[in-house]
Amino acid sequence: MRTKFIPSFAAVLIAIALAGCGSPFVRSELYFGLSRAAGPEVTPAQWQAFVDEVITPKFPEGLTVLDGNGQWLMHDGSLAKEKSKVVVLVHPSTNEESRKLDEIRDEFKKRFSQEAVLEVDEDARIKF
């Protein structure tokens, strides 16, 4: 006689929970280049106004701003370098938070005539 495997109710619940489970928090890094194709670099005062007017209202719980020196390979093979700012945010993993990040990136591109703002997201486990 052949027996059938019937998973326990608890095993089914665990499998369902793990299948839809992502981290409840995300660590997002936004990379803002400060050079502009036509015009001077974004000044420290302009950057701080952007943080105060755009980023902080969307993420009032806190953020970290790091100074950076970025570089990338141009289409012609030359190496481009520029000063940059990196904003690190830890936030809930929701569509609303993702939308806020898109709005920040879009506003920076518009305000400072930028082609792109790099965003890197990864699951985060946080402790206090």
C-alpha positions in Angstrom: 0.0 0.0 0.0 1.3 3.4 -1.0 1.0 6.3 1.4 0.4 9.8 0.3 2.4 12.7 1.7 0.1 15.2 3.2 1.8 18.3 4.6 0.8 19.5 8.0 -1.2 22.7 8.3 1.7 24.4 10.1 4.1 23.4 7.2 1.7 24.8 4.7 1.4 28.1 6.6 5.2 28.4 6.9 5.7 27.7 3.1 3.1 30.3 2.3 4.7 32.9 4.6 8.1 32.3 3.2 7.0 32.4 -0.4 5.6 35.9 -0.1 8.2 37.0 2.4 10.6 39.8 1.7 12.4 41.9 4.1 10.1 44.4 5.8 12.9 47.0 5.4 15.0 48.2 2.5 18.3 50.0 2.5 18.3 52.4 -0.4 21.3 54.3 -1.7 20.8 57.3 -4.1 23.9 58.5 -6.0 23.7 62.2 -7.0 26.4 63.6 -9.4 27.2 67.2 -8.7 28.6 68.1 -12.2 26.3 69.6 -14.8 26.9 69.5 -18.6 26.0 73.1 -19.0 26.9 75.1 -16.0 28.7 75.1 -12.7 28.6 72.2 -10.2 25.7 71.9 -7.8 26.9 74.1 -4.9 26.8 73.1 -1.2 24.0 75.5 -0.6 21.9 74.1 -3.5 22.6 70.6 -2.3 21.5 71.4 1.3 18.4 73.2 0.0 17.5 70.0 -2.0 18.0 67.8 1.1 15.9 70.2 3.2 13.1 70.8 0.7 12.8 67.4 -1.1 14.4 64.5 0.7 13.8 65.3 4.4 10.0 65.9 4.0 9.7 62.5 2.3 11.9 60.7 4.9 11.7 62.7 8.1 12.7 59.6 10.2 16.3 60.1 9.2 19.0 59.7 6.5 22.7 59.7 6.0 24.6 61.8 3.4 28.0 60.8 2.3 30.5 62.7 0.1 31.7 60.7 -2.9 34.0 60.8 -5.9 32.4 59.0 -8.8 33.7 57.8 -12.1 32.4 56.0 -15.1 33.4 55.1 -18.6 32.1 57.4 -21.3 30.9 56.2 -24.7 34.1 57.5 -26.3 36.2 55.4 -24.0 37.3 58.3 -21.8 36.9 58.2 -18.0 34.6 60.8 -16.5 35.0 61.8 -12.8 32.8 64.0 -10.6 32.1 64.8 -7.0 28.9 63.2 -5.8 26.6 62.8 -2.8 25.3 59.4 -1.6 22.1 59.4 0.4 21.5 56.3 2.5 17.9 55.6 3.6 16.5 52.7 5.6 12.7 52.5 5.1 9.8 50.1 5.0 9.5 48.0 1.9 6.3 49.5 0.4 5.2 50.8 -2.9 4.7 54.2 -1.3 8.3 54.4 -0.2 9.5 53.4 -3.6 7.3 56.1 -5.1 9.0 58.7 -2.8 12.4 57.6 -4.0 11.3 58.0 -7.7 10.0 61.5 -6.9 13.4 62.4 -5.3 15.3 61.2 -8.3 13.0 62.9 -10.7 13.2 66.2 -8.9 17.0 66.2 -8.7 17.2 65.5 -12.5 14.8 68.3 -13.2 16.2 70.8 -10.8 19.9 70.3 -11.8 19.6 69.2 -15.4 20.9 65.6 -14.7 20.4 62.6 -16.9 20.3 60.1 -14.1 20.4 59.4 -10.4 21.5 55.8 -9.5 19.4 54.0 -7.0 20.5 50.8 -5.3 18.1 48.9 -3.1 18.6 45.8 -0.9 16.8 44.0 1.8 17.8 45.1 5.3 17.6 43.7 8.7 17.7 46.4 11.3 18.3 46.5 15.1 18.4 49.4 17.6 
